[in-house]
Amino acid sequence: MDIRFLDEETYEVRGIAVDGLTETHFCVFDLEGTGINFNTEHITQIGAVTLTSELEAERSFSTLVYSPKAVPPFISAMTGINDELLRNAPSFQEAYQQFEAFSANTVLVTQAGYEYDVPLLRNHCRQYGTPMLTNPILDIKALFVCIHPEITNIISTDFLIRYYDLPHRDLQRHDASGDCMLIARIFKAIMQEYRDREIDAIDWREGITVRRFQIPGMVLT
């Protein structure tokens, strides 16, 4: 999989193909970190949930991850994760090994992961000398754009919640476990559209272009 940032507003992903979507085992995952710049920030939490054949949540996984970088106060306020919680948390290598075992033999699913979670995870793997996961990874933003090229909005989580009219207030946002459950709900709604259209395969080997999320005051490169 190759992710290429075209400019501050768009990225392109290539080299992904998944056949037999109705028979595939999926695992939704989400990362929390010390900030939004995947080049300089550190993972503080990994969450994941496997899905049944009916795309319902099945098994769950969650771990805090020790960060050598302090968690900024505004991030702590948003995620509930602070330096004291991370003091005795597993190292990245330990947490990553557990996540790798949990997600084995699945296709991974994320939200905005091509522009944050995946680059952040890749950077950590390089830094700690750990091989990157080889699972195929699908981003629900790209999945949505693939069947709705007519929609030009930035496909944020809140946009997808509104579009599919999904319940969400029972889940804790900006928590890896809560976000995984929310992503799973959105993913199920998108996959229902794929099934209704009798689409049972993804082929982005030649590339698909997606608009990046925008955070005022932050440049994501």
Sequence and secondary structure as in RCSB ss.txt:
>XXXX:A:sequence
MDIRFLDEETYEVRGIAVDGLTETHFCVFDLEGTGINFNTEHITQIGAVTLTSELEAERSFSTLVYSPKAVPPFI
SAMTGINDELLRNAPSFQEAYQQFEAFSANTVLVTQAGYEYDVPLLRNHCRQYGTPMLTNPILDIKALFVCIHPE
ITNIISTDFLIRYYDLPHRDLQRHDASGDCMLIARIFKAIMQEYRDREIDAIDWREGITVRRFQIPGMVLT
>XXXX:A:secstr
 EEEE SSSEEEEES EEE GGG  EEEEEEEESSS TTT  EEEEEEEEE TTS EEEEEEEE   SS   HHH
HHHH   HHHHTT   HHHHHHHHHHHTTTSEEEESSTTTTHHHHHHHHHHHHT     S EEEHHHHHHHH TT
  S   HHHHHHHHT   TTS TTSHHHHHHHHHHHHHHHHHHHHHTT  EEE TT EEEE    TT    
